[in-house]
Amino acid sequence: MGLSSGIPHDLTYGTYWYHAHVLEPQVTIRTKNRNWVDLLLQLCEIRNSPAIQTRHVMHKQPNKGFIIGVGPGLFNWSSSEEANTEHPEFFQLDNPLMRDTSLINGPNGPTWMIVRYQVVYPGRFLFHCHIHTHMVNGMAVSLLDGIDVRPRVPESEHQSPRPWTHSWGNARLD
């Protein structure tokens, strides 16, 4: 496993690979703590539309990921390693950009991007487009990171929401 920049180049062990073609419409990705995850973003052509795509401002919560690859067309490989072997010019593994928000656009048609991150914060998070109309129309995925170390809520704890009360009722503003 190569680690010249602190991220693994070869993810053959403990890896989660998520490809858009095998995910369900309502998606939750479950990962284990300390593992590396590759998220593939694929912009495709839309029938009866121009080839140009709008920009998508993708945000991954809560930690940053490495943008390890960006390329034209459809992603036709079974893993990032396979794609890197065939087209290393699309990848930057030695000194990749580290971002929590990345921009993907397809000015000339279909485009793909791979974001690699390590699970270090167990919890429920969202990977989504910051353009609100895109997010509410499904450009989002739920990440259940670190499911193997997340604390469980004791069964004895009351799970119903409590009535909301404001804390400023008696506050003075002068």
C-alpha positions as a LaTeX table, in Angstrom:
\begin{tabular}{lrrr}
\hline
Residue & $x$ (\AA) & $y$ (\AA) & $z$ (\AA) \\
\hline
Met1 & 0.00 & 0.00 & 0.00 \\
Gly2 & 1.63 & 3.25 & $-1.11$ \\
Leu3 & 1.49 & 6.13 & 1.35 \\
Ser4 & 3.59 & 8.91 & $-0.16$ \\
Ser5 & 1.02 & 11.58 & 0.77 \\
Gly6 & $-0.53$ & 9.84 & 3.76 \\
Ile7 & $-3.36$ & 8.30 & 1.75 \\
Pro8 & $-3.23$ & 4.77 & 0.42 \\
His9 & $-2.72$ & 4.32 & $-3.32$ \\
Asp10 & $-3.99$ & 0.75 & $-3.31$ \\
Leu11 & $-7.24$ & 0.04 & $-1.53$ \\
Thr12 & $-7.40$ & $-3.72$ & $-1.76$ \\
Tyr13 & $-7.85$ & $-4.19$ & 2.00 \\
Gly14 & $-10.53$ & $-2.63$ & 4.18 \\
Thr15 & $-11.96$ & $-0.61$ & 1.33 \\
Tyr16 & $-15.42$ & 0.58 & 0.48 \\
Trp17 & $-16.01$ & 1.34 & $-3.17$ \\
Tyr18 & $-19.27$ & 3.00 & $-4.14$ \\
His19 & $-20.18$ & 3.14 & $-7.80$ \\
Ala20 & $-23.23$ & 5.11 & $-8.91$ \\
His21 & $-24.55$ & 2.29 & $-11.11$ \\
Val22 & $-25.01$ & $-0.15$ & $-8.22$ \\
Leu23 & $-26.57$ & 2.18 & $-5.66$ \\
Glu24 & $-30.28$ & 2.30 & $-4.90$ \\
Pro25 & $-32.28$ & 5.53 & $-5.32$ \\
Gln26 & $-32.49$ & 5.97 & $-1.52$ \\
Val27 & $-28.92$ & 5.48 & $-0.45$ \\
Thr28 & $-27.26$ & 4.96 & 2.91 \\
Ile29 & $-23.61$ & 3.97 & 2.91 \\
Arg30 & $-22.36$ & 2.15 & 6.02 \\
Thr31 & $-18.64$ & 2.22 & 6.77 \\
Lys32 & $-16.32$ & 1.00 & 9.51 \\
Asn33 & $-14.02$ & 3.19 & 11.55 \\
Arg34 & $-10.46$ & 3.83 & 10.27 \\
Asn35 & $-11.23$ & 2.40 & 6.80 \\
Trp36 & $-10.69$ & 4.37 & 3.60 \\
Val37 & $-13.69$ & 5.07 & 1.37 \\
Asp38 & $-13.79$ & 6.03 & $-2.32$ \\
Leu39 & $-16.89$ & 7.95 & $-3.43$ \\
Leu40 & $-17.43$ & 8.13 & $-7.17$ \\
Leu41 & $-19.35$ & 11.12 & $-8.52$ \\
Gln42 & $-20.61$ & 10.61 & $-12.06$ \\
Leu43 & $-22.20$ & 13.31 & $-14.19$ \\
Cys44 & $-24.04$ & 11.72 & $-17.10$ \\
Glu45 & $-25.79$ & 12.98 & $-20.18$ \\
Ile46 & $-29.44$ & 13.79 & $-19.91$ \\
Arg47 & $-31.59$ & 12.85 & $-22.89$ \\
Asn48 & $-32.86$ & 15.74 & $-25.00$ \\
Ser49 & $-30.47$ & 18.14 & $-23.24$ \\
Pro50 & $-27.25$ & 19.83 & $-24.28$ \\
Ala51 & $-24.05$ & 17.98 & $-23.35$ \\
Ile52 & $-22.96$ & 20.74 & $-20.96$ \\
Gln53 & $-23.72$ & 20.11 & $-17.30$ \\
Thr54 & $-24.33$ & 22.56 & $-14.52$ \\
Arg55 & $-21.75$ & 22.79 & $-11.76$ \\
His56 & $-22.28$ & 20.77 & $-8.61$ \\
Val57 & $-20.82$ & 22.00 & $-5.34$ \\
Met58 & $-20.42$ & 18.72 & $-3.44$ \\
His59 & $-19.97$ & 18.83 & 0.33 \\
Lys60 & $-18.86$ & 15.95 & 2.53 \\
Gln61 & $-19.54$ & 16.17 & 6.24 \\
Pro62 & $-17.78$ & 16.21 & 8.75 \\
Asn63 & $-14.21$ & 15.64 & 7.58 \\
Lys64 & $-12.32$ & 16.40 & 4.40 \\
Gly65 & $-11.57$ & 14.02 & 1.57 \\
Phe66 & $-8.87$ & 13.80 & $-1.07$ \\
Ile67 & $-9.82$ & 14.47 & $-4.68$ \\
Ile68 & $-7.76$ & 11.65 & $-6.18$ \\
Gly69 & $-9.16$ & 11.49 & $-9.69$ \\
Val70 & $-11.14$ & 13.48 & $-12.25$ \\
Gly71 & $-11.79$ & 12.38 & $-15.80$ \\
Pro72 & $-13.98$ & 12.79 & $-18.87$ \\
Gly73 & $-16.76$ & 10.47 & $-19.94$ \\
Leu74 & $-18.35$ & 7.61 & $-18.06$ \\
Phe75 & $-16.42$ & 5.76 & $-15.37$ \\
Asn76 & $-16.22$ & 2.26 & $-16.87$ \\
Trp77 & $-13.86$ & 0.57 & $-14.41$ \\
Ser78 & $-14.65$ & $-1.58$ & $-11.38$ \\
Ser79 & $-12.35$ & 0.37 & $-9.01$ \\
Ser80 & $-10.22$ & 3.48 & $-8.75$ \\
Glu81 & $-7.11$ & 1.27 & $-8.87$ \\
Glu82 & $-8.19$ & $-0.25$ & $-12.18$ \\
Ala83 & $-8.89$ & 3.21 & $-13.64$ \\
Asn84 & $-5.56$ & 4.56 & $-12.38$ \\
Thr85 & $-3.71$ & 1.64 & $-13.98$ \\
Glu86 & $-5.33$ & 2.32 & $-17.34$ \\
His87 & $-5.35$ & 6.15 & $-17.18$ \\
Pro88 & $-2.86$ & 7.49 & $-14.61$ \\
Glu89 & $-3.14$ & 10.95 & $-16.21$ \\
Phe90 & $-6.59$ & 11.29 & $-14.59$ \\
Phe91 & $-5.25$ & 10.71 & $-11.06$ \\
Gln92 & $-3.24$ & 12.68 & $-8.51$ \\
Leu93 & $-2.27$ & 10.30 & $-5.70$ \\
Asp94 & 1.04 & 11.81 & $-4.60$ \\
Asn95 & $-0.26$ & 15.24 & $-3.58$ \\
Pro96 & $-4.06$ & 15.32 & $-3.98$ \\
Leu97 & $-6.27$ & 18.26 & $-3.06$ \\
Met98 & $-7.87$ & 17.85 & 0.36 \\
Arg99 & $-11.33$ & 19.40 & 0.58 \\
Asp100 & $-14.66$ & 19.10 & 2.35 \\
Thr101 & $-16.32$ & 20.84 & $-0.60$ \\
Ser102 & $-15.45$ & 20.17 & $-4.22$ \\
Leu103 & $-16.73$ & 21.42 & $-7.54$ \\
Ile104 & $-17.57$ & 18.98 & $-10.30$ \\
Asn105 & $-18.85$ & 20.09 & $-13.68$ \\
Gly106 & $-19.06$ & 18.67 & $-17.16$ \\
Pro107 & $-18.48$ & 21.47 & $-19.65$ \\
Asn108 & $-18.13$ & 18.98 & $-22.51$ \\
Gly109 & $-20.45$ & 16.21 & $-21.38$ \\
Pro110 & $-20.11$ & 13.36 & $-18.86$ \\
Thr111 & $-17.43$ & 13.72 & $-16.19$ \\
Trp112 & $-16.45$ & 11.77 & $-13.07$ \\
Met113 & $-14.60$ & 12.53 & $-9.83$ \\
Ile114 & $-13.37$ & 10.28 & $-7.02$ \\
Val115 & $-13.20$ & 11.56 & $-3.45$ \\
Arg116 & $-11.24$ & 9.38 & $-0.99$ \\
Tyr117 & $-11.59$ & 9.83 & 2.76 \\
Gln118 & $-10.76$ & 7.97 & 5.93 \\
Val119 & $-13.49$ & 7.28 & 8.44 \\
Val120 & $-12.33$ & 8.98 & 11.64 \\
Tyr121 & $-15.56$ & 10.49 & 13.00 \\
Pro122 & $-18.26$ & 7.92 & 13.75 \\
Gly123 & $-21.75$ & 9.25 & 13.15 \\
Arg124 & $-24.48$ & 10.03 & 10.64 \\
Phe125 & $-23.47$ & 12.48 & 7.95 \\
Leu126 & $-24.45$ & 13.75 & 4.54 \\
Phe127 & $-22.60$ & 13.94 & 1.24 \\
His128 & $-24.63$ & 16.30 & $-0.92$ \\
Cys129 & $-24.77$ & 19.02 & $-3.54$ \\
His130 & $-24.92$ & 22.51 & $-2.03$ \\
Ile131 & $-27.29$ & 23.68 & $-4.75$ \\
His132 & $-30.50$ & 23.24 & $-2.80$ \\
Thr133 & $-32.74$ & 22.23 & $-5.71$ \\
His134 & $-30.22$ & 19.51 & $-6.63$ \\
Met135 & $-30.06$ & 18.18 & $-3.08$ \\
Val136 & $-33.82$ & 18.00 & $-2.58$ \\
Asn137 & $-34.12$ & 16.20 & $-5.92$ \\
Gly138 & $-31.83$ & 13.43 & $-4.74$ \\
Met139 & $-28.24$ & 14.58 & $-5.17$ \\
Ala140 & $-27.33$ & 13.45 & $-1.66$ \\
Val141 & $-26.27$ & 10.29 & 0.12 \\
Ser142 & $-26.41$ & 9.41 & 3.80 \\
Leu143 & $-23.14$ & 8.21 & 5.34 \\
Leu144 & $-23.25$ & 6.06 & 8.47 \\
Asp145 & $-19.56$ & 6.26 & 9.26 \\
Gly146 & $-17.91$ & 4.08 & 11.87 \\
Ile147 & $-20.88$ & 1.82 & 12.50 \\
Asp148 & $-18.59$ & $-0.58$ & 14.37 \\
Val149 & $-17.69$ & 1.98 & 17.07 \\
Arg150 & $-20.76$ & 4.21 & 17.30 \\
Pro151 & $-22.22$ & 4.23 & 20.80 \\
Arg152 & $-25.66$ & 2.74 & 21.22 \\
Val153 & $-28.43$ & 4.60 & 23.00 \\
Pro154 & $-29.41$ & 2.57 & 26.07 \\
Glu155 & $-32.86$ & 1.01 & 25.76 \\
Ser156 & $-33.80$ & 2.54 & 29.10 \\
Glu157 & $-33.45$ & 6.06 & 27.71 \\
His158 & $-36.65$ & 7.81 & 26.65 \\
Gln159 & $-36.54$ & 8.24 & 22.84 \\
Ser160 & $-39.49$ & 10.59 & 22.30 \\
Pro161 & $-38.71$ & 14.20 & 21.45 \\
Arg162 & $-39.21$ & 16.66 & 24.29 \\
Pro163 & $-41.23$ & 19.84 & 23.87 \\
Trp164 & $-39.05$ & 22.71 & 22.71 \\
Thr165 & $-38.62$ & 25.64 & 25.08 \\
His166 & $-36.58$ & 28.73 & 24.43 \\
Ser167 & $-33.81$ & 29.69 & 26.81 \\
Trp168 & $-34.02$ & 33.45 & 26.40 \\
Gly169 & $-37.45$ & 34.02 & 28.00 \\
Asn170 & $-36.07$ & 35.78 & 31.04 \\
Ala171 & $-32.94$ & 37.18 & 29.40 \\
Arg172 & $-32.33$ & 40.91 & 29.47 \\
Leu173 & $-30.97$ & 42.46 & 26.32 \\
Asp174 & $-29.89$ & 45.84 & 27.76 \\
\hline
\end{tabular}
